[in-house]
Amino acid sequence: MESELPVELIHRIQSCMSEKNAGGTCILSKSWLHAWYTIPHLRFHKDRLIDNTLERYHRLNLPIQTLDIWFEVRKHDTAPLTRWIRQVASTSCLKELSLSFDIIRDSFTLPDSIFSGKNLTGINVINEAHNCSDNIEHRRHGMFSSNNNMINCVSLRVLVLHQVNISEESKFIFLEELNVEFVYRTLNITSFVIASNTLKRLTLYANSNMPNDIQVDALALFYFYYESYNIPTTLSFPVVAPKHIELKINLATVDAGRGS
């Protein structure tokens, strides 16, 4: 019997299921099959499928509302990452972008186009190689983001950057929540300044030393969380201090923890 459910509802149901189970719904009816091939919520864990799928969506002018990509860099080839980001980041329908990469020995600069989506409300970027690697040299490398075009991303409200370096002075015009996990022994960043009139929640974490000087110029800030192995020399809130402040200092250093 042909399903009478609206395609938007089928999309919502499929997006809540695992990829395997959602794909299995194709046998239910032509409606479910069509919904699966036009679902606006895409999740990729095998890079061989990404190019063909994104090309098909572009060719048929199908909307992509959420995009979740996990990708392992092989043979120092980061070109696919840049290509995929540029291909979808600026589309008007994209609302949420989640990128999980496994970059161990390479460094990669996120293209400015990642901040160009005018309807993009959430960006989540994670370098998972740092989470599973005990090798210090592996941890010295990572991704580096640039926020030169942040002003174009007028709808962006939540930004999560784990093991991703950002500039020492960052201006987030419309952002409401920022979560930053600094790269292991961040390269020569001694100070970190955040300026925002809309930021409400700020989380800063480092699995080694945090920048020594931290300045948070955020008028609307309500919650601040700080976790690291060192107490910053300067932690200032020039405009107003947030109502809730949590500080967690891990007494054992990273090197001591490794027995060096």
PyRosetta script that sets phi, psi and omega in degrees:
from pyrosetta import init, pose_from_sequence

init()
pose = pose_from_sequence("MESELPVELIHRIQSCMSEKNAGGTCILSKSWLHAWYTIPHLRFHKDRLIDNTLERYHRLNLPIQTLDIWFEVRKHDTAPLTRWIRQVASTSCLKELSLSFDIIRDSFTLPDSIFSGKNLTGINVINEAHNCSDNIEHRRHGMFSSNNNMINCVSLRVLVLHQVNISEESKFIFLEELNVEFVYRTLNITSFVIASNTLKRLTLYANSNMPNDIQVDALALFYFYYESYNIPTTLSFPVVAPKHIELKINLATVDAGRGS")
pose.set_psi(1, 130.8)
pose.set_omega(1, -177.2)
pose.set_phi(2, -68.2)
pose.set_psi(2, 134.3)
pose.set_omega(2, -179.9)
pose.set_phi(3, -69.4)
pose.set_psi(3, 138.8)
pose.set_omega(3, 177.9)
pose.set_phi(4, -102.4)
pose.set_psi(4, 3.5)
pose.set_omega(4, -179.9)
pose.set_phi(5, -66.8)
pose.set_psi(5, 141.5)
pose.set_omega(5, 176.1)
pose.set_phi(6, -66.2)
pose.set_psi(6, 148.5)
pose.set_omega(6, -174.6)
pose.set_phi(7, -62.4)
pose.set_psi(7, -31.9)
pose.set_omega(7, 179.4)
pose.set_phi(8, -63.0)
pose.set_psi(8, -38.0)
pose.set_omega(8, 179.0)
pose.set_phi(9, -70.4)
pose.set_psi(9, -39.5)
pose.set_omega(9, 177.5)
pose.set_phi(10, -62.6)
pose.set_psi(10, -42.6)
pose.set_omega(10, 177.0)
pose.set_phi(11, -57.7)
pose.set_psi(11, -43.0)
pose.set_omega(11, -179.1)
pose.set_phi(12, -64.2)
pose.set_psi(12, -42.2)
pose.set_omega(12, 179.0)
pose.set_phi(13, -63.8)
pose.set_psi(13, -47.1)
pose.set_omega(13, -178.9)
pose.set_phi(14, -64.1)
pose.set_psi(14, -35.4)
pose.set_omega(14, -178.9)
pose.set_phi(15, -69.1)
pose.set_psi(15, -19.4)
pose.set_omega(15, 178.9)
pose.set_phi(16, -89.2)
pose.set_psi(16, -4.1)
pose.set_omega(16, -177.4)
pose.set_phi(17, -103.3)
pose.set_psi(17, 163.9)
pose.set_omega(17, 172.6)
pose.set_phi(18, -66.6)
pose.set_psi(18, 160.4)
pose.set_omega(18, -178.8)
pose.set_phi(19, -58.9)
pose.set_psi(19, -42.5)
pose.set_omega(19, -178.6)
pose.set_phi(20, -63.0)
pose.set_psi(20, -47.0)
pose.set_omega(20, -178.8)
pose.set_phi(21, -70.6)
pose.set_psi(21, -37.0)
pose.set_omega(21, 178.8)
pose.set_phi(22, -65.3)
pose.set_psi(22, -41.5)
pose.set_omega(22, 176.9)
pose.set_phi(23, -63.6)
pose.set_psi(23, -31.2)
pose.set_omega(23, 179.4)
pose.set_phi(24, -68.3)
pose.set_psi(24, -18.1)
pose.set_omega(24, 179.5)
pose.set_phi(25, -71.3)
pose.set_psi(25, -10.3)
pose.set_omega(25, -179.8)
pose.set_phi(26, -59.5)
pose.set_psi(26, -26.3)
pose.set_omega(26, -176.9)
pose.set_phi(27, -79.4)
pose.set_psi(27, -9.2)
pose.set_omega(27, -176.4)
pose.set_phi(28, -69.6)
pose.set_psi(28, -41.7)
pose.set_omega(28, -179.6)
pose.set_phi(29, -173.6)
pose.set_psi(29, 172.1)
pose.set_omega(29, 177.3)
pose.set_phi(30, -64.9)
pose.set_psi(30, -32.2)
pose.set_omega(30, 178.9)
pose.set_phi(31, -64.1)
pose.set_psi(31, -43.9)
pose.set_omega(31, 178.8)
pose.set_phi(32, -68.8)
pose.set_psi(32, -36.6)
pose.set_omega(32, 176.7)
pose.set_phi(33, -63.4)
pose.set_psi(33, -46.3)
pose.set_omega(33, 179.1)
pose.set_phi(34, -63.1)
pose.set_psi(34, -40.8)
pose.set_omega(34, -179.6)
pose.set_phi(35, -62.5)
pose.set_psi(35, -40.0)
pose.set_omega(35, -178.8)
pose.set_phi(36, -64.8)
pose.set_psi(36, -37.3)
pose.set_omega(36, -178.2)
pose.set_phi(37, -82.6)
pose.set_psi(37, -3.5)
pose.set_omega(37, 178.1)
pose.set_phi(38, -126.7)
pose.set_psi(38, 11.6)
pose.set_omega(38, -176.1)
pose.set_phi(39, -59.1)
pose.set_psi(39, 131.8)
pose.set_omega(39, -176.9)
pose.set_phi(40, -84.9)
pose.set_psi(40, 1.9)
pose.set_omega(40, -179.8)
pose.set_phi(41, -113.3)
pose.set_psi(41, 105.3)
pose.set_omega(41, -172.8)
pose.set_phi(42, -108.5)
pose.set_psi(42, 134.8)
pose.set_omega(42, 175.9)
pose.set_phi(43, -130.0)
pose.set_psi(43, 127.7)
pose.set_omega(43, -178.5)
pose.set_phi(44, -125.1)
pose.set_psi(44, 130.7)
pose.set_omega(44, 173.3)
pose.set_phi(45, -127.6)
pose.set_psi(45, 6.9)
pose.set_omega(45, 174.8)
pose.set_phi(46, -134.9)
pose.set_psi(46, 112.7)
pose.set_omega(46, -171.6)
pose.set_phi(47, -65.8)
pose.set_psi(47, -20.0)
pose.set_omega(47, -178.5)
pose.set_phi(48, -67.0)
pose.set_psi(48, -17.8)
pose.set_omega(48, -179.6)
pose.set_phi(49, -92.7)
pose.set_psi(49, -16.2)
pose.set_omega(49, -169.6)
pose.set_phi(50, -67.7)
pose.set_psi(50, -52.0)
pose.set_omega(50, -176.1)
pose.set_phi(51, -57.7)
pose.set_psi(51, -49.2)
pose.set_omega(51, -178.2)
pose.set_phi(52, -62.8)
pose.set_psi(52, -41.0)
pose.set_omega(52, -178.5)
pose.set_phi(53, -68.4)
pose.set_psi(53, -46.8)
pose.set_omega(53, 180.0)
pose.set_phi(54, -64.0)
pose.set_psi(54, -36.5)
pose.set_omega(54, 178.1)
pose.set_phi(55, -64.7)
pose.set_psi(55, -40.0)
pose.set_omega(55, 179.3)
pose.set_phi(56, -66.3)
pose.set_psi(56, -43.1)
pose.set_omega(56, 178.9)
pose.set_phi(57, -63.2)
pose.set_psi(57, -38.8)
pose.set_omega(57, 178.7)
pose.set_phi(58, -68.0)
pose.set_psi(58, -42.9)
pose.set_omega(58, -178.0)
pose.set_phi(59, -64.6)
pose.set_psi(59, -39.6)
pose.set_omega(59, -178.0)
pose.set_phi(60, -92.2)
pose.set_psi(60, 1.9)
pose.set_omega(60, -179.8)
pose.set_phi(61, 56.8)
pose.set_psi(61, 44.5)
pose.set_omega(61, 178.7)
pose.set_phi(62, -88.6)
pose.set_psi(62, 136.9)
pose.set_omega(62, -178.6)
pose.set_phi(63, -74.1)
pose.set_psi(63, 143.9)
pose.set_omega(63, 172.4)
pose.set_phi(64, -120.3)
pose.set_psi(64, 113.8)
pose.set_omega(64, -178.1)
pose.set_phi(65, -93.0)
pose.set_psi(65, -39.8)
pose.set_omega(65, 176.8)
pose.set_phi(66, -131.6)
pose.set_psi(66, 138.9)
pose.set_omega(66, -179.3)
pose.set_phi(67, -132.9)
pose.set_psi(67, 124.0)
pose.set_omega(67, -178.9)
pose.set_phi(68, -125.6)
pose.set_psi(68, 114.5)
pose.set_omega(68, -176.8)
pose.set_phi(69, -122.5)
pose.set_psi(69, 129.0)
pose.set_omega(69, 167.2)
pose.set_phi(70, -112.9)
pose.set_psi(70, 128.5)
pose.set_omega(70, -173.7)
pose.set_phi(71, -143.1)
pose.set_psi(71, 133.4)
pose.set_omega(71, 176.9)
pose.set_phi(72, -103.0)
pose.set_psi(72, 120.8)
pose.set_omega(72, -179.1)
pose.set_phi(73, -73.6)
pose.set_psi(73, 129.3)
pose.set_omega(73, 179.7)
pose.set_phi(74, -121.2)
pose.set_psi(74, 137.2)
pose.set_omega(74, 175.2)
pose.set_phi(75, 54.2)
pose.set_psi(75, 40.4)
pose.set_omega(75, 174.9)
pose.set_phi(76, 59.0)
pose.set_psi(76, 26.0)
pose.set_omega(76, -177.5)
pose.set_phi(77, -99.7)
pose.set_psi(77, 97.5)
pose.set_omega(77, 178.8)
pose.set_phi(78, -100.7)
pose.set_psi(78, 2.0)
pose.set_omega(78, -178.5)
pose.set_phi(79, -57.0)
pose.set_psi(79, -40.5)
pose.set_omega(79, 179.3)
pose.set_phi(80, -59.5)
pose.set_psi(80, -35.5)
pose.set_omega(80, 180.0)
pose.set_phi(81, -60.3)
pose.set_psi(81, -49.2)
pose.set_omega(81, 179.5)
pose.set_phi(82, -61.1)
pose.set_psi(82, -41.6)
pose.set_omega(82, -178.3)
pose.set_phi(83, -62.8)
pose.set_psi(83, -45.9)
pose.set_omega(83, -178.2)
pose.set_phi(84, -66.5)
pose.set_psi(84, -41.5)
pose.set_omega(84, -179.1)
pose.set_phi(85, -63.4)
pose.set_psi(85, -46.8)
pose.set_omega(85, -179.3)
pose.set_phi(86, -66.2)
pose.set_psi(86, -28.4)
pose.set_omega(86, -176.4)
pose.set_phi(87, -71.5)
pose.set_psi(87, -32.5)
pose.set_omega(87, -172.9)
pose.set_phi(88, -120.1)
pose.set_psi(88, -21.6)
pose.set_omega(88, -170.4)
pose.set_phi(89, -61.6)
pose.set_psi(89, -34.8)
pose.set_omega(89, -174.9)
pose.set_phi(90, -91.1)
pose.set_psi(90, -0.3)
pose.set_omega(90, -179.6)
pose.set_phi(91, -67.6)
pose.set_psi(91, 141.0)
pose.set_omega(91, -172.6)
pose.set_phi(92, -68.9)
pose.set_psi(92, -21.6)
pose.set_omega(92, -176.4)
pose.set_phi(93, -87.7)
pose.set_psi(93, -16.6)
pose.set_omega(93, -175.8)
pose.set_phi(94, -69.5)
pose.set_psi(94, 127.6)
pose.set_omega(94, -178.4)
pose.set_phi(95, -113.7)
pose.set_psi(95, -34.4)
pose.set_omega(95, -178.7)
pose.set_phi(96, -134.4)
pose.set_psi(96, 133.4)
pose.set_omega(96, -179.4)
pose.set_phi(97, -128.9)
pose.set_psi(97, 122.4)
pose.set_omega(97, -179.9)
pose.set_phi(98, -124.8)
pose.set_psi(98, 121.5)
pose.set_omega(98, -177.4)
pose.set_phi(99, -124.5)
pose.set_psi(99, 117.7)
pose.set_omega(99, 176.6)
pose.set_phi(100, -118.2)
pose.set_psi(100, 116.1)
pose.set_omega(100, -176.1)
pose.set_phi(101, -118.9)
pose.set_psi(101, 155.1)
pose.set_omega(101, 176.0)
pose.set_phi(102, -116.4)
pose.set_psi(102, 85.8)
pose.set_omega(102, -178.5)
pose.set_phi(103, -113.2)
pose.set_psi(103, 112.1)
pose.set_omega(103, -174.9)
pose.set_phi(104, -99.7)
pose.set_psi(104, -60.3)
pose.set_omega(104, -174.2)
pose.set_phi(105, -102.1)
pose.set_psi(105, 2.0)
pose.set_omega(105, -177.1)
pose.set_phi(106, -109.1)
pose.set_psi(106, 157.7)
pose.set_omega(106, 170.1)
pose.set_phi(107, -113.6)
pose.set_psi(107, 144.6)
pose.set_omega(107, -174.2)
pose.set_phi(108, -142.1)
pose.set_psi(108, 131.2)
pose.set_omega(108, 177.7)
pose.set_phi(109, -98.5)
pose.set_psi(109, 120.7)
pose.set_omega(109, 177.6)
pose.set_phi(110, -64.6)
pose.set_psi(110, 130.2)
pose.set_omega(110, 179.0)
pose.set_phi(111, -65.0)
pose.set_psi(111, 146.8)
pose.set_omega(111, -179.6)
pose.set_phi(112, -59.9)
pose.set_psi(112, -21.9)
pose.set_omega(112, -178.0)
pose.set_phi(113, -64.2)
pose.set_psi(113, -15.4)
pose.set_omega(113, 179.4)
pose.set_phi(114, -63.5)
pose.set_psi(114, -22.8)
pose.set_omega(114, -179.9)
pose.set_phi(115, -104.1)
pose.set_psi(115, 19.1)
pose.set_omega(115, -174.0)
pose.set_phi(116, -98.7)
pose.set_psi(116, -6.9)
pose.set_omega(116, -178.8)
pose.set_phi(117, -73.7)
pose.set_psi(117, 116.2)
pose.set_omega(117, -174.3)
pose.set_phi(118, -72.7)
pose.set_psi(118, -19.0)
pose.set_omega(118, 177.9)
pose.set_phi(119, -110.0)
pose.set_psi(119, 8.3)
pose.set_omega(119, -179.1)
pose.set_phi(120, -74.4)
pose.set_psi(120, 120.0)
pose.set_omega(120, -177.0)
pose.set_phi(121, -101.9)
pose.set_psi(121, -22.4)
pose.set_omega(121, -177.6)
pose.set_phi(122, -143.6)
pose.set_psi(122, 134.7)
pose.set_omega(122, 176.3)
pose.set_phi(123, -128.7)
pose.set_psi(123, 129.5)
pose.set_omega(123, 179.9)
pose.set_phi(124, -129.1)
pose.set_psi(124, 114.8)
pose.set_omega(124, -178.4)
pose.set_phi(125, -124.5)
pose.set_psi(125, 123.3)
pose.set_omega(125, -176.6)
pose.set_phi(126, -132.7)
pose.set_psi(126, 130.4)
pose.set_omega(126, 171.2)
pose.set_phi(127, -99.0)
pose.set_psi(127, 99.4)
pose.set_omega(127, -172.4)
pose.set_phi(128, -74.7)
pose.set_psi(128, -15.5)
pose.set_omega(128, 179.7)
pose.set_phi(129, -60.6)
pose.set_psi(129, -33.6)
pose.set_omega(129, -179.3)
pose.set_phi(130, -72.0)
pose.set_psi(130, -25.2)
pose.set_omega(130, -178.3)
pose.set_phi(131, -76.1)
pose.set_psi(131, -23.7)
pose.set_omega(131, -174.9)
pose.set_phi(132, -114.7)
pose.set_psi(132, -2.7)
pose.set_omega(132, -176.0)
pose.set_phi(133, -101.4)
pose.set_psi(133, 131.8)
pose.set_omega(133, 175.1)
pose.set_phi(134, -97.5)
pose.set_psi(134, -2.7)
pose.set_omega(134, -178.2)
pose.set_phi(135, -82.5)
pose.set_psi(135, 122.8)
pose.set_omega(135, -176.6)
pose.set_phi(136, -62.4)
pose.set_psi(136, -38.9)
pose.set_omega(136, -179.6)
pose.set_phi(137, -63.6)
pose.set_psi(137, -36.2)
pose.set_omega(137, 176.3)
pose.set_phi(138, -62.5)
pose.set_psi(138, -39.2)
pose.set_omega(138, -175.3)
pose.set_phi(139, -74.4)
pose.set_psi(139, -17.1)
pose.set_omega(139, -179.9)
pose.set_phi(140, -72.3)
pose.set_psi(140, -22.4)
pose.set_omega(140, -179.3)
pose.set_phi(141, -96.1)
pose.set_psi(141, 165.5)
pose.set_omega(141, 179.0)
pose.set_phi(142, 168.4)
pose.set_psi(142, -167.2)
pose.set_omega(142, -179.4)
pose.set_phi(143, -94.9)
pose.set_psi(143, 151.9)
pose.set_omega(143, 179.2)
pose.set_phi(144, -127.2)
pose.set_psi(144, 123.3)
pose.set_omega(144, -177.7)
pose.set_phi(145, -100.0)
pose.set_psi(145, 153.9)
pose.set_omega(145, 175.8)
pose.set_phi(146, -125.4)
pose.set_psi(146, 137.2)
pose.set_omega(146, -178.6)
pose.set_phi(147, -118.3)
pose.set_psi(147, 35.3)
pose.set_omega(147, -179.7)
pose.set_phi(148, -61.9)
pose.set_psi(148, -32.1)
pose.set_omega(148, -177.2)
pose.set_phi(149, -103.6)
pose.set_psi(149, 20.6)
pose.set_omega(149, -178.0)
pose.set_phi(150, -56.2)
pose.set_psi(150, -31.0)
pose.set_omega(150, -176.7)
pose.set_phi(151, -63.0)
pose.set_psi(151, -26.5)
pose.set_omega(151, 179.5)
pose.set_phi(152, -73.6)
pose.set_psi(152, -20.8)
pose.set_omega(152, -176.1)
pose.set_phi(153, -91.4)
pose.set_psi(153, 69.3)
pose.set_omega(153, -170.1)
pose.set_phi(154, -70.6)
pose.set_psi(154, -18.9)
pose.set_omega(154, -178.5)
pose.set_phi(155, -96.0)
pose.set_psi(155, -5.5)
pose.set_omega(155, -175.4)
pose.set_phi(156, -64.6)
pose.set_psi(156, 123.7)
pose.set_omega(156, -179.0)
pose.set_phi(157, -117.8)
pose.set_psi(157, -31.5)
pose.set_omega(157, -177.5)
pose.set_phi(158, -126.0)
pose.set_psi(158, 126.8)
pose.set_omega(158, 178.9)
pose.set_phi(159, -130.2)
pose.set_psi(159, 122.0)
pose.set_omega(159, 179.3)
pose.set_phi(160, -120.0)
pose.set_psi(160, 121.8)
pose.set_omega(160, 179.6)
pose.set_phi(161, -127.8)
pose.set_psi(161, 108.2)
pose.set_omega(161, 179.8)
pose.set_phi(162, -111.3)
pose.set_psi(162, 122.4)
pose.set_omega(162, -176.2)
pose.set_phi(163, 57.3)
pose.set_psi(163, 41.8)
pose.set_omega(163, 178.3)
pose.set_phi(164, -130.4)
pose.set_psi(164, 123.5)
pose.set_omega(164, 178.9)
pose.set_phi(165, -76.3)
pose.set_psi(165, 141.9)
pose.set_omega(165, 173.3)
pose.set_phi(166, -127.5)
pose.set_psi(166, 167.0)
pose.set_omega(166, -175.6)
pose.set_phi(167, -64.5)
pose.set_psi(167, 157.8)
pose.set_omega(167, -176.1)
pose.set_phi(168, -67.8)
pose.set_psi(168, -28.1)
pose.set_omega(168, 177.4)
pose.set_phi(169, -122.7)
pose.set_psi(169, 114.4)
pose.set_omega(169, -173.4)
pose.set_phi(170, -122.8)
pose.set_psi(170, 132.5)
pose.set_omega(170, 179.0)
pose.set_phi(171, -114.1)
pose.set_psi(171, 117.7)
pose.set_omega(171, -178.6)
pose.set_phi(172, -114.8)
pose.set_psi(172, 100.7)
pose.set_omega(172, -168.6)
pose.set_phi(173, -71.0)
pose.set_psi(173, -43.8)
pose.set_omega(173, -174.4)
pose.set_phi(174, -114.5)
pose.set_psi(174, -0.3)
pose.set_omega(174, -172.9)
pose.set_phi(175, -67.2)
pose.set_psi(175, 142.5)
pose.set_omega(175, 177.7)
pose.set_phi(176, -111.7)
pose.set_psi(176, -25.7)
pose.set_omega(176, -179.6)
pose.set_phi(177, -140.1)
pose.set_psi(177, 129.5)
pose.set_omega(177, 179.9)
pose.set_phi(178, -130.7)
pose.set_psi(178, 128.6)
pose.set_omega(178, 179.6)
pose.set_phi(179, -127.8)
pose.set_psi(179, 114.2)
pose.set_omega(179, -175.5)
pose.set_phi(180, -123.4)
pose.set_psi(180, 125.3)
pose.set_omega(180, 169.7)
pose.set_phi(181, -113.0)
pose.set_psi(181, 113.0)
pose.set_omega(181, -174.4)
pose.set_phi(182, -70.9)
pose.set_psi(182, 149.8)
pose.set_omega(182, 175.6)
pose.set_phi(183, -65.8)
pose.set_psi(183, 147.5)
pose.set_omega(183, 179.9)
pose.set_phi(184, -52.3)
pose.set_psi(184, 123.0)
pose.set_omega(184, -178.5)
pose.set_phi(185, 48.9)
pose.set_psi(185, 61.2)
pose.set_omega(185, -177.2)
pose.set_phi(186, -46.8)
pose.set_psi(186, 136.4)
pose.set_omega(186, -172.1)
pose.set_phi(187, -64.7)
pose.set_psi(187, 102.1)
pose.set_omega(187, 169.1)
pose.set_phi(188, 56.0)
pose.set_psi(188, 23.7)
pose.set_omega(188, 175.4)
pose.set_phi(189, -93.9)
pose.set_psi(189, 108.5)
pose.set_omega(189, -178.0)
pose.set_phi(190, -100.5)
pose.set_psi(190, -18.7)
pose.set_omega(190, 179.3)
pose.set_phi(191, -134.9)
pose.set_psi(191, 155.5)
pose.set_omega(191, -178.6)
pose.set_phi(192, -144.2)
pose.set_psi(192, 119.0)
pose.set_omega(192, -176.5)
pose.set_phi(193, -120.5)
pose.set_psi(193, 128.0)
pose.set_omega(193, 178.9)
pose.set_phi(194, -119.4)
pose.set_psi(194, 128.9)
pose.set_omega(194, 178.5)
pose.set_phi(195, -125.6)
pose.set_psi(195, 125.7)
pose.set_omega(195, 180.0)
pose.set_phi(196, -162.8)
pose.set_psi(196, 140.6)
pose.set_omega(196, 176.2)
pose.set_phi(197, -95.0)
pose.set_psi(197, -7.7)
pose.set_omega(197, -174.2)
pose.set_phi(198, -119.2)
pose.set_psi(198, -12.1)
pose.set_omega(198, -174.8)
pose.set_phi(199, -62.6)
pose.set_psi(199, 127.5)
pose.set_omega(199, -178.7)
pose.set_phi(200, -110.3)
pose.set_psi(200, -33.3)
pose.set_omega(200, -178.4)
pose.set_phi(201, -130.5)
pose.set_psi(201, 131.7)
pose.set_omega(201, -179.1)
pose.set_phi(202, -134.3)
pose.set_psi(202, 125.3)
pose.set_omega(202, 177.5)
pose.set_phi(203, -123.0)
pose.set_psi(203, 125.4)
pose.set_omega(203, 177.2)
pose.set_phi(204, -122.3)
pose.set_psi(204, 127.9)
pose.set_omega(204, -177.4)
pose.set_phi(205, -140.3)
pose.set_psi(205, 143.4)
pose.set_omega(205, 175.0)
pose.set_phi(206, -145.7)
pose.set_psi(206, 135.4)
pose.set_omega(206, 178.4)
pose.set_phi(207, -86.5)
pose.set_psi(207, 9.8)
pose.set_omega(207, 169.9)
pose.set_phi(208, -145.3)
pose.set_psi(208, -138.5)
pose.set_omega(208, -176.8)
pose.set_phi(209, -79.9)
pose.set_psi(209, 136.3)
pose.set_omega(209, 174.9)
pose.set_phi(210, -85.7)
pose.set_psi(210, 158.4)
pose.set_omega(210, 170.9)
pose.set_phi(211, -51.6)
pose.set_psi(211, 142.6)
pose.set_omega(211, -173.9)
pose.set_phi(212, -69.7)
pose.set_psi(212, -35.5)
pose.set_omega(212, -176.9)
pose.set_phi(213, -114.9)
pose.set_psi(213, 119.6)
pose.set_omega(213, -179.7)
pose.set_phi(214, -123.9)
pose.set_psi(214, 125.9)
pose.set_omega(214, 178.9)
pose.set_phi(215, -125.5)
pose.set_psi(215, 125.4)
pose.set_omega(215, -178.5)
pose.set_phi(216, -117.1)
pose.set_psi(216, 107.1)
pose.set_omega(216, 179.9)
pose.set_phi(217, -104.8)
pose.set_psi(217, 81.9)
pose.set_omega(217, -174.0)
pose.set_phi(218, -136.5)
pose.set_psi(218, 106.7)
pose.set_omega(218, -174.3)
pose.set_phi(219, -65.1)
pose.set_psi(219, -35.4)
pose.set_omega(219, -174.2)
pose.set_phi(220, -96.8)
pose.set_psi(220, 5.7)
pose.set_omega(220, -174.4)
pose.set_phi(221, -61.3)
pose.set_psi(221, 127.4)
pose.set_omega(221, -178.6)
pose.set_phi(222, -109.5)
pose.set_psi(222, -35.3)
pose.set_omega(222, -174.4)
pose.set_phi(223, -133.8)
pose.set_psi(223, 131.6)
pose.set_omega(223, 178.3)
pose.set_phi(224, -130.9)
pose.set_psi(224, 126.2)
pose.set_omega(224, 178.4)
pose.set_phi(225, -123.9)
pose.set_psi(225, 132.3)
pose.set_omega(225, -178.7)
pose.set_phi(226, -132.9)
pose.set_psi(226, 127.6)
pose.set_omega(226, 177.1)
pose.set_phi(227, -140.1)
pose.set_psi(227, 126.6)
pose.set_omega(227, -179.6)
pose.set_phi(228, -165.1)
pose.set_psi(228, -174.9)
pose.set_omega(228, 177.9)
pose.set_phi(229, -98.4)
pose.set_psi(229, -0.3)
pose.set_omega(229, -179.9)
pose.set_phi(230, -137.8)
pose.set_psi(230, 154.2)
pose.set_omega(230, 174.1)
pose.set_phi(231, -91.5)
pose.set_psi(231, 125.3)
pose.set_omega(231, -177.5)
pose.set_phi(232, -63.9)
pose.set_psi(232, 145.1)
pose.set_omega(232, 176.9)
pose.set_phi(233, -62.4)
pose.set_psi(233, -40.5)
pose.set_omega(233, 178.8)
pose.set_phi(234, -133.2)
pose.set_psi(234, 125.7)
pose.set_omega(234, 172.7)
pose.set_phi(235, -131.0)
pose.set_psi(235, 104.3)
pose.set_omega(235, -172.1)
pose.set_phi(236, -126.6)
pose.set_psi(236, 148.9)
pose.set_omega(236, 174.8)
pose.set_phi(237, -124.7)
pose.set_psi(237, 87.4)
pose.set_omega(237, -172.1)
pose.set_phi(238, -59.6)
pose.set_psi(238, -33.8)
pose.set_omega(238, -175.9)
pose.set_phi(239, -88.1)
pose.set_psi(239, -62.4)
pose.set_omega(239, -179.6)
pose.set_phi(240, -157.4)
pose.set_psi(240, 141.5)
pose.set_omega(240, 178.5)
pose.set_phi(241, -79.9)
pose.set_psi(241, 143.8)
pose.set_omega(241, 179.1)
pose.set_phi(242, -68.3)
pose.set_psi(242, 157.7)
pose.set_omega(242, -178.7)
pose.set_phi(243, -68.0)
pose.set_psi(243, -38.3)
pose.set_omega(243, -179.2)
pose.set_phi(244, -116.7)
pose.set_psi(244, 123.3)
pose.set_omega(244, 178.5)
pose.set_phi(245, -127.7)
pose.set_psi(245, 126.5)
pose.set_omega(245, 176.1)
pose.set_phi(246, -121.9)
pose.set_psi(246, 126.0)
pose.set_omega(246, 178.2)
pose.set_phi(247, -121.4)
pose.set_psi(247, 128.5)
pose.set_omega(247, 178.2)
pose.set_phi(248, -129.0)
pose.set_psi(248, 115.2)
pose.set_omega(248, -179.4)
pose.set_phi(249, -110.0)
pose.set_psi(249, 117.7)
pose.set_omega(249, 177.8)
pose.set_phi(250, -83.4)
pose.set_psi(250, 115.9)
pose.set_omega(250, -170.9)
pose.set_phi(251, -68.2)
pose.set_psi(251, -37.0)
pose.set_omega(251, -179.6)
pose.set_phi(252, -78.4)
pose.set_psi(252, 129.9)
pose.set_omega(252, 177.6)
pose.set_phi(253, -76.3)
pose.set_psi(253, 162.5)
pose.set_omega(253, -179.8)
pose.set_phi(254, -62.0)
pose.set_psi(254, -46.1)
pose.set_omega(254, -178.0)
pose.set_phi(255, -65.8)
pose.set_psi(255, -39.9)
pose.set_omega(255, 178.2)
pose.set_phi(256, -64.3)
pose.set_psi(256, -35.9)
pose.set_omega(256, 179.6)
pose.set_phi(257, -65.1)
pose.set_psi(257, -23.7)
pose.set_omega(257, 179.0)
pose.set_phi(258, -93.0)
pose.set_psi(258, 0.6)
pose.set_omega(258, 175.7)
pose.set_phi(259, 81.6)
pose.set_psi(259, 20.7)
pose.set_omega(259, 179.8)
pose.set_phi(260, -90.5)
pose.dump_pdb("model.pdb")
